[in-house]
Amino acid sequence: TELNARPRTRQTEALRSTIQGHTSFVSLDGQNRILLSKKFLEYAKIESEVLFVPHVGKSLKLWNPDIYESSYGFSSPEDYEQFDAGFFSDVWMGDSSEKQ
C-alpha cells in the first residue's frame, strides 16, 4: 500500500496505528455474508438495517441509515436547492473568472 511505501517516520507510524486500530478483517460465511462485531455495531448504532456507501477506491462505509440521512441526506426540496446553489453555482451562473 501507499502507506507502507512511505518512510518510517513518527507521523507515518501514528497514522498506521490509528488505521490498524480501527480496522477489522472479516470473512464471508457460507452464504457470502459478513458478521460485524458487537463493538462495531454499537459504535455505529446499527440495529436492524445497514446502509452501504461507496467510498474511496474499492472501499465502502457502513452507516445506520437514519444517522446517515440526518448527517448527509436530502430530505426536502430546500436541501436540494441549497446543495445545487452552493455546488453548481459556477456552472449555472457562470464562473466570472472563466473565459469562454
C-alpha positions as CSV (number, residue, x, y, z in Angstrom):
1,T,0.0,0.0,0.0
2,E,1.0,3.6,-0.3
3,L,1.3,3.9,3.5
4,N,3.7,1.0,3.6
5,A,5.8,2.7,0.9
6,R,6.3,5.9,2.9
7,P,9.4,6.4,5.1
8,R,9.0,5.2,8.6
9,T,8.5,8.5,10.4
10,R,6.7,9.2,13.7
11,Q,3.8,10.6,11.7
12,T,3.6,7.6,9.4
13,E,3.6,5.2,12.3
14,A,1.0,7.2,14.2
15,L,-1.3,7.1,11.1
16,R,-0.6,3.4,10.6
17,S,-1.5,2.6,14.2
18,T,-4.7,4.7,14.0
19,I,-5.8,3.0,10.8
20,Q,-5.0,-0.5,12.0
21,G,-6.6,0.1,15.4
22,H,-9.9,0.8,13.7
23,T,-9.6,-1.9,11.0
24,S,-11.3,-5.3,11.2
25,F,-10.8,-8.1,8.8
26,V,-13.9,-10.4,8.4
27,S,-14.6,-13.5,6.4
28,L,-17.6,-14.4,4.4
29,D,-19.8,-17.1,5.7
30,G,-21.3,-19.9,3.5
31,Q,-23.9,-17.6,2.2
32,N,-21.4,-14.7,1.4
33,R,-22.4,-12.7,4.4
34,I,-20.2,-10.8,6.8
35,L,-20.5,-10.8,10.6
36,L,-19.9,-7.4,12.1
37,S,-18.6,-7.3,15.7
38,K,-20.9,-6.2,18.5
39,K,-18.4,-3.4,19.3
40,F,-18.7,-2.1,15.8
41,L,-22.5,-2.3,15.7
42,E,-22.7,-0.4,19.0
43,Y,-20.3,2.2,17.8
44,A,-22.1,2.7,14.5
45,K,-25.5,2.5,16.3
46,I,-26.6,-0.2,13.8
47,E,-29.5,-2.1,15.0
48,S,-31.6,-3.8,12.2
49,E,-30.6,-2.1,8.9
50,V,-27.3,-1.0,7.5
51,L,-26.5,1.4,4.6
52,F,-23.6,0.6,2.4
53,V,-22.0,3.8,1.0
54,P,-19.2,3.6,-1.7
55,H,-16.0,5.3,-0.6
56,V,-12.6,5.9,-2.0
57,G,-11.1,3.2,-4.2
58,K,-12.6,-0.2,-3.5
59,S,-13.8,0.6,0.0
60,L,-17.2,1.3,1.5
61,K,-18.6,2.8,4.6
62,L,-21.4,1.2,6.8
63,W,-23.9,3.5,8.3
64,N,-27.1,3.5,10.4
65,P,-29.5,4.7,7.7
66,D,-31.1,7.3,10.0
67,I,-27.8,8.8,11.1
68,Y,-26.6,9.0,7.5
69,E,-29.8,10.7,6.4
70,S,-29.7,13.2,9.2
71,S,-26.0,14.0,8.5
72,Y,-25.8,13.9,4.7
73,G,-29.3,13.2,3.3
74,F,-31.6,15.4,1.3
75,S,-35.0,15.3,3.0
76,S,-36.6,18.3,1.4
77,P,-36.7,20.3,-1.8
78,E,-34.9,23.1,0.1
79,D,-32.0,20.7,0.9
80,Y,-31.5,20.1,-2.9
81,E,-31.8,23.8,-3.7
82,Q,-29.2,24.7,-1.1
83,F,-26.8,22.0,-2.4
84,D,-27.4,23.0,-6.0
85,A,-26.8,26.7,-5.2
86,G,-23.5,26.0,-3.5
87,F,-22.2,23.2,-5.6
88,F,-23.3,24.2,-9.1
89,S,-23.2,28.0,-8.8
90,D,-20.1,28.3,-11.1
91,V,-21.8,26.1,-13.6
92,W,-25.3,27.6,-13.7
93,M,-24.3,31.2,-13.0
94,G,-21.1,31.1,-15.0
95,D,-17.7,31.4,-13.2
96,S,-16.7,35.1,-13.7
97,S,-13.0,34.1,-13.8
98,E,-13.6,31.6,-16.6
99,K,-13.3,32.8,-20.2
100,Q,-15.1,31.0,-22.9
